[in-house]
Amino acid sequence: MTRIPAWLLRHRITIERYRGDSAYGPLYDPPDEDVPALVSETIRLVRAPDGRQVVSSAQLLLDLDTDVPAGSRITLPSGRTTVPISIATVDAPGLPVPAHREVSAE
């Protein structure tokens, strides 16, 4: 399996992985800073897991091993904090396509 090349992941983001809810609101893991990513802050229409069409204002390409649970907080290089709308694993075994994780965020 071909992985996405590290030199392509030019940006650094911070991920606070969602752990669940408490009586006081959502719980997050400590921030994982300097996560390599390729960030594109463009407006796109995407489909949320529940089938709704939602506007995504940031798309991220990440290494396949990067864990981003639904509900996590992501701080982009611009300083803006966002949450994932959809998370996809792109993997084509046997084809010369780099495997990676693709995140569409609010």
A tleap script that builds the chain and sets N, CA, C and O, in Angstrom:
source leaprc.protein.ff14SB
mol = sequence {
  NMET THR ARG ILE PRO ALA TRP LEU LEU ARG
  HIE ARG ILE THR ILE GLU ARG TYR ARG GLY
  ASP SER ALA TYR GLY PRO LEU TYR ASP PRO
  PRO ASP GLU ASP VAL PRO ALA LEU VAL SER
  GLU THR ILE ARG LEU VAL ARG ALA PRO ASP
  GLY ARG GLN VAL VAL SER SER ALA GLN LEU
  LEU LEU ASP LEU ASP THR ASP VAL PRO ALA
  GLY SER ARG ILE THR LEU PRO SER GLY ARG
  THR THR VAL PRO ILE SER ILE ALA THR VAL
  ASP ALA PRO GLY LEU PRO VAL PRO ALA HIE
  ARG GLU VAL SER ALA CGLU
}
set mol.1.N position { 0.845 -1.174 0.000 }
set mol.1.CA position { 0.000 0.000 0.000 }
set mol.1.C position { 0.893 1.241 0.000 }
set mol.1.O position { 1.824 1.352 0.798 }
set mol.2.N position { 0.601 2.144 -0.884 }
set mol.2.CA position { 1.328 3.398 -0.975 }
set mol.2.C position { 0.712 4.402 -0.011 }
set mol.2.O position { -0.506 4.582 0.004 }
set mol.3.N position { 1.536 5.050 0.787 }
set mol.3.CA position { 1.059 6.070 1.732 }
set mol.3.C position { 1.206 7.443 1.105 }
set mol.3.O position { 1.992 7.631 0.177 }
set mol.4.N position { 0.446 8.401 1.618 }
set mol.4.CA position { 0.569 9.774 1.145 }
set mol.4.C position { 1.962 10.274 1.548 }
set mol.4.O position { 2.361 10.101 2.699 }
set mol.5.N position { 2.705 10.888 0.626 }
set mol.5.CA position { 4.068 11.325 0.952 }
set mol.5.C position { 4.083 12.406 2.036 }
set mol.5.O position { 3.257 13.319 2.018 }
set mol.6.N position { 5.007 12.301 2.963 }
set mol.6.CA position { 5.111 13.266 4.065 }
set mol.6.C position { 5.360 14.680 3.559 }
set mol.6.O position { 4.900 15.643 4.173 }
set mol.7.N position { 6.085 14.823 2.446 }
set mol.7.CA position { 6.385 16.165 1.934 }
set mol.7.C position { 5.128 16.872 1.423 }
set mol.7.O position { 5.126 18.093 1.268 }
set mol.8.N position { 4.067 16.118 1.163 }
set mol.8.CA position { 2.823 16.718 0.691 }
set mol.8.C position { 2.022 17.336 1.837 }
set mol.8.O position { 1.212 18.236 1.613 }
set mol.9.N position { 2.243 16.860 3.055 }
set mol.9.CA position { 1.510 17.347 4.219 }
set mol.9.C position { 2.222 18.574 4.789 }
set mol.9.O position { 2.946 18.477 5.780 }
set mol.10.N position { 2.011 19.721 4.156 }
set mol.10.CA position { 2.749 20.961 4.426 }
set mol.10.C position { 2.296 21.742 5.651 }
set mol.10.O position { 3.069 22.521 6.207 }
set mol.11.N position { 1.052 21.542 6.078 }
set mol.11.CA position { 0.507 22.329 7.179 }
set mol.11.C position { 0.601 21.553 8.495 }
set mol.11.O position { 0.826 20.343 8.506 }
set mol.12.N position { 0.424 22.270 9.588 }
set mol.12.CA position { 0.376 21.652 10.915 }
set mol.12.C position { -0.944 22.075 11.565 }
set mol.12.O position { -1.289 23.256 11.594 }
set mol.13.N position { -1.667 21.087 12.082 }
set mol.13.CA position { -2.934 21.351 12.745 }
set mol.13.C position { -2.884 20.787 14.159 }
set mol.13.O position { -1.979 20.026 14.500 }
set mol.14.N position { -3.864 21.165 14.980 }
set mol.14.CA position { -3.999 20.638 16.331 }
set mol.14.C position { -5.324 19.890 16.403 }
set mol.14.O position { -6.358 20.404 15.975 }
set mol.15.N position { -5.290 18.678 16.945 }
set mol.15.CA position { -6.504 17.877 17.089 }
set mol.15.C position { -6.752 17.609 18.565 }
set mol.15.O position { -5.872 17.125 19.276 }
set mol.16.N position { -7.964 17.930 19.019 }
set mol.16.CA position { -8.428 17.569 20.355 }
set mol.16.C position { -9.485 16.487 20.138 }
set mol.16.O position { -10.622 16.791 19.779 }
set mol.17.N position { -9.115 15.235 20.353 }
set mol.17.CA position { -9.995 14.108 20.060 }
set mol.17.C position { -11.155 14.038 21.042 }
set mol.17.O position { -10.975 14.124 22.257 }
set mol.18.N position { -12.348 13.880 20.484 }
set mol.18.CA position { -13.571 13.804 21.286 }
set mol.18.C position { -13.620 12.486 22.047 }
set mol.18.O position { -13.411 11.423 21.461 }
set mol.19.N position { -13.897 12.548 23.361 }
set mol.19.CA position { -13.962 11.346 24.211 }
set mol.19.C position { -15.371 10.991 24.613 }
set mol.19.O position { -15.646 9.834 24.929 }
set mol.20.N position { -16.274 11.956 24.609 }
set mol.20.CA position { -17.655 11.693 25.030 }
set mol.20.C position { -18.217 12.910 25.744 }
set mol.20.O position { -17.598 13.973 25.771 }
set mol.21.N position { -19.392 12.738 26.317 }
set mol.21.CA position { -20.052 13.839 27.017 }
set mol.21.C position { -20.020 13.612 28.520 }
set mol.21.O position { -20.003 12.477 28.997 }
set mol.22.N position { -20.014 14.713 29.247 }
set mol.22.CA position { -20.098 14.662 30.705 }
set mol.22.C position { -21.265 15.552 31.126 }
set mol.22.O position { -21.958 16.115 30.278 }
set mol.23.N position { -21.477 15.676 32.405 }
set mol.23.CA position { -22.536 16.544 32.909 }
set mol.23.C position { -22.260 18.010 32.593 }
set mol.23.O position { -23.166 18.843 32.643 }
set mol.24.N position { -21.007 18.322 32.267 }
set mol.24.CA position { -20.622 19.709 32.012 }
set mol.24.C position { -20.345 19.996 30.539 }
set mol.24.O position { -19.899 21.090 30.195 }
set mol.25.N position { -20.604 19.028 29.673 }
set mol.25.CA position { -20.381 19.230 28.242 }
set mol.25.C position { -19.434 18.188 27.675 }
set mol.25.O position { -19.121 17.201 28.341 }
set mol.26.N position { -18.978 18.401 26.452 }
set mol.26.CA position { -18.107 17.422 25.804 }
set mol.26.C position { -16.738 17.310 26.472 }
set mol.26.O position { -16.212 18.281 27.016 }
set mol.27.N position { -16.173 16.100 26.419 }
set mol.27.CA position { -14.828 15.847 26.943 }
set mol.27.C position { -13.887 15.600 25.775 }
set mol.27.O position { -14.243 14.924 24.810 }
set mol.28.N position { -12.674 16.157 25.871 }
set mol.28.CA position { -11.669 16.014 24.828 }
set mol.28.C position { -10.356 15.534 25.427 }
set mol.28.O position { -10.040 15.831 26.579 }
set mol.29.N position { -9.594 14.788 24.631 }
set mol.29.CA position { -8.230 14.431 25.014 }
set mol.29.C position { -7.373 15.685 24.985 }
set mol.29.O position { -7.765 16.676 24.368 }
set mol.30.N position { -6.204 15.671 25.640 }
set mol.30.CA position { -5.296 16.818 25.522 }
set mol.30.C position { -4.947 17.058 24.053 }
set mol.30.O position { -4.926 16.116 23.261 }
set mol.31.N position { -4.675 18.305 23.687 }
set mol.31.CA position { -4.398 18.634 22.282 }
set mol.31.C position { -3.182 17.888 21.736 }
set mol.31.O position { -2.143 17.803 22.390 }
set mol.32.N position { -3.332 17.353 20.539 }
set mol.32.CA position { -2.238 16.740 19.791 }
set mol.32.C position { -1.791 17.801 18.785 }
set mol.32.O position { -2.429 17.998 17.751 }
set mol.33.N position { -0.698 18.475 19.099 }
set mol.33.CA position { -0.245 19.598 18.276 }
set mol.33.C position { 0.710 19.136 17.188 }
set mol.33.O position { 1.297 18.058 17.273 }
set mol.34.N position { 0.854 19.964 16.173 }
set mol.34.CA position { 1.777 19.724 15.061 }
set mol.34.C position { 1.480 18.438 14.297 }
set mol.34.O position { 2.396 17.700 13.933 }
set mol.35.N position { 0.206 18.174 14.057 }
set mol.35.CA position { -0.195 17.028 13.237 }
set mol.35.C position { -0.043 17.429 11.770 }
set mol.35.O position { -0.638 18.423 11.352 }
set mol.36.N position { 0.736 16.687 10.975 }
set mol.36.CA position { 0.919 17.034 9.567 }
set mol.36.C position { -0.378 16.865 8.781 }
set mol.36.O position { -1.093 15.878 8.955 }
set mol.37.N position { -0.676 17.833 7.916 }
set mol.37.CA position { -1.891 17.795 7.103 }
set mol.37.C position { -1.701 18.656 5.867 }
set mol.37.O position { -0.802 19.494 5.808 }
set mol.38.N position { -2.552 18.439 4.895 }
set mol.38.CA position { -2.670 19.340 3.752 }
set mol.38.C position { -4.051 19.951 3.873 }
set mol.38.O position { -5.054 19.245 3.771 }
set mol.39.N position { -4.115 21.266 4.091 }
set mol.39.CA position { -5.369 21.953 4.374 }
set mol.39.C position { -5.766 22.821 3.197 }
set mol.39.O position { -4.947 23.557 2.647 }
set mol.40.N position { -7.028 22.728 2.819 }
set mol.40.CA position { -7.596 23.579 1.779 }
set mol.40.C position { -8.846 24.223 2.360 }
set mol.40.O position { -9.846 23.546 2.596 }
set mol.41.N position { -8.788 25.535 2.590 }
set mol.41.CA position { -9.952 26.242 3.138 }
set mol.41.C position { -10.779 26.779 1.975 }
set mol.41.O position { -10.657 27.943 1.591 }
set mol.42.N position { -11.618 25.912 1.426 }
set mol.42.CA position { -12.513 26.281 0.329 }
set mol.42.C position { -13.933 25.867 0.703 }
set mol.42.O position { -14.134 24.987 1.539 }
set mol.43.N position { -14.899 26.503 0.081 }
set mol.43.CA position { -16.299 26.209 0.341 }
set mol.43.C position { -16.742 25.072 -0.582 }
set mol.43.O position { -16.612 25.160 -1.803 }
set mol.44.N position { -17.268 24.000 0.026 }
set mol.44.CA position { -17.767 22.848 -0.740 }
set mol.44.C position { -19.031 22.325 -0.077 }
set mol.44.O position { -19.199 22.422 1.139 }
set mol.45.N position { -19.900 21.778 -0.882 }
set mol.45.CA position { -21.102 21.139 -0.374 }
set mol.45.C position { -20.796 19.656 -0.185 }
set mol.45.O position { -20.392 18.980 -1.132 }
set mol.46.N position { -20.987 19.144 1.038 }
set mol.46.CA position { -20.717 17.735 1.336 }
set mol.46.C position { -21.945 17.119 2.002 }
set mol.46.O position { -22.832 17.831 2.474 }
set mol.47.N position { -21.983 15.811 2.031 }
set mol.47.CA position { -23.094 15.110 2.671 }
set mol.47.C position { -22.643 14.630 4.045 }
set mol.47.O position { -21.632 13.939 4.178 }
set mol.48.N position { -23.409 15.009 5.062 }
set mol.48.CA position { -23.122 14.596 6.443 }
set mol.48.C position { -23.528 13.125 6.618 }
set mol.48.O position { -24.266 12.589 5.792 }
set mol.49.N position { -23.055 12.473 7.681 }
set mol.49.CA position { -23.397 11.064 7.901 }
set mol.49.C position { -24.907 10.793 7.976 }
set mol.49.O position { -25.356 9.691 7.662 }
set mol.50.N position { -25.686 11.796 8.389 }
set mol.50.CA position { -27.140 11.594 8.469 }
set mol.50.C position { -27.851 11.876 7.146 }
set mol.50.O position { -29.077 11.804 7.076 }
set mol.51.N position { -27.091 12.197 6.098 }
set mol.51.CA position { -27.668 12.400 4.772 }
set mol.51.C position { -27.931 13.847 4.394 }
set mol.51.O position { -28.236 14.131 3.236 }
set mol.52.N position { -27.821 14.769 5.342 }
set mol.52.CA position { -28.034 16.187 5.028 }
set mol.52.C position { -26.907 16.726 4.174 }
set mol.52.O position { -25.773 16.255 4.262 }
set mol.53.N position { -27.213 17.715 3.344 }
set mol.53.CA position { -26.163 18.421 2.617 }
set mol.53.C position { -25.714 19.593 3.477 }
set mol.53.O position { -26.532 20.402 3.916 }
set mol.54.N position { -24.408 19.678 3.714 }
set mol.54.CA position { -23.839 20.676 4.614 }
set mol.54.C position { -22.684 21.374 3.908 }
set mol.54.O position { -22.002 20.772 3.079 }
set mol.55.N position { -22.468 22.636 4.236 }
set mol.55.CA position { -21.345 23.376 3.657 }
set mol.55.C position { -20.088 23.103 4.469 }
set mol.55.O position { -20.069 23.279 5.687 }
set mol.56.N position { -19.043 22.671 3.781 }
set mol.56.CA position { -17.732 22.465 4.392 }
set mol.56.C position { -16.845 23.635 3.985 }
set mol.56.O position { -16.776 23.988 2.808 }
set mol.57.N position { -16.172 24.231 4.953 }
set mol.57.CA position { -15.297 25.357 4.632 }
set mol.57.C position { -13.821 25.002 4.748 }
set mol.57.O position { -12.959 25.857 4.548 }
set mol.58.N position { -13.521 23.733 5.072 }
set mol.58.CA position { -12.129 23.285 5.138 }
set mol.58.C position { -12.074 21.792 4.846 }
set mol.58.O position { -12.888 21.014 5.342 }
set mol.59.N position { -11.101 21.411 4.033 }
set mol.59.CA position { -10.875 20.008 3.720 }
set mol.59.C position { -9.434 19.690 4.093 }
set mol.59.O position { -8.523 20.474 3.825 }
set mol.60.N position { -9.238 18.525 4.717 }
set mol.60.CA position { -7.913 18.143 5.194 }
set mol.60.C position { -7.547 16.764 4.665 }
set mol.60.O position { -8.378 15.857 4.651 }
set mol.61.N position { -6.312 16.614 4.236 }
set mol.61.CA position { -5.747 15.313 3.915 }
set mol.61.C position { -4.758 14.996 5.025 }
set mol.61.O position { -3.904 15.815 5.364 }
set mol.62.N position { -4.885 13.790 5.591 }
set mol.62.CA position { -4.051 13.379 6.712 }
set mol.62.C position { -3.447 12.015 6.423 }
set mol.62.O position { -3.924 11.285 5.554 }
set mol.63.N position { -2.394 11.678 7.159 }
set mol.63.CA position { -1.826 10.352 7.067 }
set mol.63.C position { -2.877 9.334 7.492 }
set mol.63.O position { -3.735 9.632 8.324 }
set mol.64.N position { -2.812 8.160 6.935 }
set mol.64.CA position { -3.794 7.114 7.209 }
set mol.64.C position { -3.857 6.748 8.690 }
set mol.64.O position { -4.914 6.332 9.165 }
set mol.65.N position { -2.768 6.888 9.427 }
set mol.65.CA position { -2.724 6.534 10.845 }
set mol.65.C position { -3.283 7.615 11.771 }
set mol.65.O position { -3.417 7.381 12.972 }
set mol.66.N position { -3.607 8.782 11.241 }
set mol.66.CA position { -4.120 9.874 12.072 }
set mol.66.C position { -5.570 9.601 12.448 }
set mol.66.O position { -6.428 9.439 11.580 }
set mol.67.N position { -5.833 9.551 13.746 }
set mol.67.CA position { -7.177 9.269 14.251 }
set mol.67.C position { -7.910 10.587 14.495 }
set mol.67.O position { -7.426 11.454 15.222 }
set mol.68.N position { -9.093 10.725 13.872 }
set mol.68.CA position { -9.925 11.909 14.069 }
set mol.68.C position { -11.357 11.431 14.329 }
set mol.68.O position { -12.130 11.286 13.382 }
set mol.69.N position { -11.727 11.183 15.587 }
set mol.69.CA position { -13.098 10.749 15.869 }
set mol.69.C position { -14.102 11.865 15.567 }
set mol.69.O position { -13.777 13.048 15.673 }
set mol.70.N position { -15.301 11.481 15.198 }
set mol.70.CA position { -16.375 12.461 14.998 }
set mol.70.C position { -16.542 13.275 16.279 }
set mol.70.O position { -16.452 12.722 17.375 }
set mol.71.N position { -16.781 14.562 16.157 }
set mol.71.CA position { -16.951 15.437 17.311 }
set mol.71.C position { -15.664 16.066 17.814 }
set mol.71.O position { -15.698 16.880 18.736 }
set mol.72.N position { -14.531 15.706 17.227 }
set mol.72.CA position { -13.244 16.277 17.651 }
set mol.72.C position { -13.154 17.749 17.279 }
set mol.72.O position { -13.862 18.217 16.387 }
set mol.73.N position { -12.282 18.471 17.965 }
set mol.73.CA position { -11.998 19.868 17.618 }
set mol.73.C position { -10.674 19.915 16.881 }
set mol.73.O position { -9.691 19.302 17.295 }
set mol.74.N position { -10.666 20.658 15.775 }
set mol.74.CA position { -9.463 20.798 14.959 }
set mol.74.C position { -9.147 22.284 14.839 }
set mol.74.O position { -10.002 23.086 14.464 }
set mol.75.N position { -7.902 22.637 15.165 }
set mol.75.CA position { -7.449 24.014 14.986 }
set mol.75.C position { -6.604 24.053 13.722 }
set mol.75.O position { -5.586 23.368 13.620 }
set mol.76.N position { -7.037 24.861 12.762 }
set mol.76.CA position { -6.371 24.978 11.465 }
set mol.76.C position { -5.170 25.919 11.557 }
set mol.76.O position { -5.036 26.649 12.540 }
set mol.77.N position { -4.295 25.914 10.547 }
set mol.77.CA position { -3.143 26.825 10.564 }
set mol.77.C position { -3.542 28.299 10.667 }
set mol.77.O position { -2.775 29.118 11.173 }
set mol.78.N position { -4.734 28.632 10.190 }
set mol.78.CA position { -5.210 30.019 10.261 }
set mol.78.C position { -5.626 30.406 11.678 }
set mol.78.O position { -5.863 31.583 11.952 }
set mol.79.N position { -5.718 29.417 12.594 }
set mol.79.CA position { -6.137 29.674 13.965 }
set mol.79.C position { -7.615 29.386 14.194 }
set mol.79.O position { -8.080 29.396 15.334 }
set mol.80.N position { -8.342 29.133 13.136 }
set mol.80.CA position { -9.769 28.840 13.243 }
set mol.80.C position { -9.970 27.429 13.782 }
set mol.80.O position { -9.270 26.497 13.385 }
set mol.81.N position { -10.946 27.280 14.701 }
set mol.81.CA position { -11.278 25.973 15.251 }
set mol.81.C position { -12.540 25.470 14.564 }
set mol.81.O position { -13.495 26.222 14.368 }
set mol.82.N position { -12.534 24.192 14.201 }
set mol.82.CA position { -13.641 23.598 13.471 }
set mol.82.C position { -13.860 22.168 13.935 }
set mol.82.O position { -13.074 21.640 14.721 }
set mol.83.N position { -14.922 21.542 13.451 }
set mol.83.CA position { -15.211 20.135 13.763 }
set mol.83.C position { -15.458 19.385 12.461 }
set mol.83.O position { -15.917 19.978 11.484 }
set mol.84.N position { -15.159 18.085 12.437 }
set mol.84.CA position { -15.377 17.307 11.218 }
set mol.84.C position { -16.855 17.141 10.888 }
set mol.84.O position { -17.681 16.955 11.781 }
set mol.85.N position { -17.178 17.210 9.610 }
set mol.85.CA position { -18.515 16.874 9.123 }
set mol.85.C position { -18.504 15.422 8.668 }
set mol.85.O position { -19.379 14.635 9.028 }
set mol.86.N position { -17.497 15.082 7.869 }
set mol.86.CA position { -17.361 13.701 7.394 }
set mol.86.C position { -15.888 13.314 7.399 }
set mol.86.O position { -15.005 14.147 7.196 }
set mol.87.N position { -15.649 12.029 7.635 }
set mol.87.CA position { -14.291 11.490 7.687 }
set mol.87.C position { -14.273 10.256 6.795 }
set mol.87.O position { -15.072 9.339 6.981 }
set mol.88.N position { -13.361 10.234 5.827 }
set mol.88.CA position { -13.287 9.110 4.896 }
set mol.88.C position { -11.871 8.569 4.856 }
set mol.88.O position { -10.898 9.317 4.954 }
set mol.89.N position { -11.772 7.252 4.711 }
set mol.89.CA position { -10.488 6.603 4.506 }
set mol.89.C position { -10.388 6.272 3.030 }
set mol.89.O position { -11.235 5.562 2.488 }
set mol.90.N position { -9.356 6.786 2.378 }
set mol.90.CA position { -9.136 6.542 0.961 }
set mol.90.C position { -8.007 5.528 0.843 }
set mol.90.O position { -6.854 5.828 1.155 }
set mol.91.N position { -8.348 4.327 0.390 }
set mol.91.CA position { -7.385 3.245 0.301 }
set mol.91.C position { -7.749 2.388 -0.905 }
set mol.91.O position { -8.883 1.921 -1.012 }
set mol.92.N position { -6.821 2.182 -1.796 }
set mol.92.CA position { -7.058 1.373 -2.992 }
set mol.92.C position { -5.952 0.332 -3.102 }
set mol.92.O position { -4.980 0.539 -3.829 }
set mol.93.N position { -6.086 -0.788 -2.389 }
set mol.93.CA position { -5.035 -1.803 -2.412 }
set mol.93.C position { -4.735 -2.266 -3.840 }
set mol.93.O position { -5.641 -2.545 -4.626 }
set mol.94.N position { -3.460 -2.338 -4.145 }
set mol.94.CA position { -3.035 -2.796 -5.459 }
set mol.94.C position { -2.962 -1.713 -6.516 }
set mol.94.O position { -2.429 -1.944 -7.601 }
set mol.95.N position { -3.486 -0.539 -6.221 }
set mol.95.CA position { -3.415 0.567 -7.179 }
set mol.95.C position { -2.386 1.589 -6.713 }
set mol.95.O position { -2.150 1.714 -5.511 }
set mol.96.N position { -1.774 2.316 -7.628 }
set mol.96.CA position { -0.756 3.303 -7.239 }
set mol.96.C position { -1.371 4.620 -6.752 }
set mol.96.O position { -0.993 5.700 -7.205 }
set mol.97.N position { -2.310 4.510 -5.837 }
set mol.97.CA position { -2.997 5.669 -5.277 }
set mol.97.C position { -2.602 5.766 -3.810 }
set mol.97.O position { -2.704 4.770 -3.094 }
set mol.98.N position { -2.148 6.942 -3.328 }
set mol.98.CA position { -1.720 7.030 -1.932 }
set mol.98.C position { -2.903 6.908 -0.956 }
set mol.98.O position { -3.917 7.592 -1.096 }
set mol.99.N position { -2.747 6.037 0.015 }
set mol.99.CA position { -3.762 5.862 1.047 }
set mol.99.C position { -3.660 7.036 2.021 }
set mol.99.O position { -2.568 7.443 2.418 }
set mol.100.N position { -4.834 7.571 2.396 }
set mol.100.CA position { -4.853 8.702 3.329 }
set mol.100.C position { -6.233 8.824 3.950 }
set mol.100.O position { -7.165 8.117 3.566 }
set mol.101.N position { -6.353 9.724 4.908 }
set mol.101.CA position { -7.622 10.040 5.536 }
set mol.101.C position { -8.037 11.424 5.047 }
set mol.101.O position { -7.226 12.349 5.003 }
set mol.102.N position { -9.308 11.549 4.682 }
set mol.102.CA position { -9.836 12.800 4.153 }
set mol.102.C position { -10.932 13.311 5.089 }
set mol.102.O position { -11.903 12.604 5.360 }
set mol.103.N position { -10.773 14.531 5.578 }
set mol.103.CA position { -11.727 15.113 6.519 }
set mol.103.C position { -12.332 16.368 5.915 }
set mol.103.O position { -11.611 17.265 5.479 }
set mol.104.N position { -13.673 16.431 5.889 }
set mol.104.CA position { -14.370 17.652 5.513 }
set mol.104.C position { -14.860 18.284 6.817 }
set mol.104.O position { -15.542 17.628 7.605 }
set mol.105.N position { -14.521 19.539 7.045 }
set mol.105.CA position { -14.838 20.195 8.316 }
set mol.105.C position { -15.709 21.429 8.091 }
set mol.105.O position { -15.741 22.004 7.003 }
set mol.106.N position { -16.417 21.819 9.159 }
set mol.106.CA position { -17.281 22.999 9.092 }
set mol.106.C position { -16.474 24.239 8.833 }
set mol.106.O position { -17.034 25.332 8.745 }
savepdb mol mol.pdb
quit
